């Protein structure tokens, strides 16, 4: 089974070569060496990758899952909240899935 991290990296390379700017969103909390918690500030369920197409500036959000991965409830809520707005959202299990997502209108 492919690790999600590898799929994300492969998607980032392919999508950036496909005329888009793409970023990885690190979401969550991490306990630092000094004992304090660092919170990324992004809402729970925020997708793994986001960016825009150079052709028209349209924003996209991509949730990355491995072959057997499923959306958590907070990810489903994010998907529902963003639907109906003028952005692209999709779940990718592969580079091919991600390229189809960013090619949507």
HELIX and SHEET records of a PDB file:
HELIX    1   1 UNK A    4  UNK A   16  1                                  13    
HELIX    2   2 UNK A   73  UNK A   82  1                                  10    
HELIX    3   3 UNK A   95  UNK A  103  1                                   9    
SHEET    1   A 4 UNK A  20  UNK A  24  0                                        
SHEET    2   A 4 UNK A  49  UNK A  53 -1                                        
SHEET    3   A 4 UNK A  59  UNK A  64 -1                                        
SHEET    4   A 4 UNK A  88  UNK A  92  1                                        
SHEET    1   B 2 UNK A  29  UNK A  31  0                                        
SHEET    2   B 2 UNK A  37  UNK A  39 -1                                        
END                                                                             
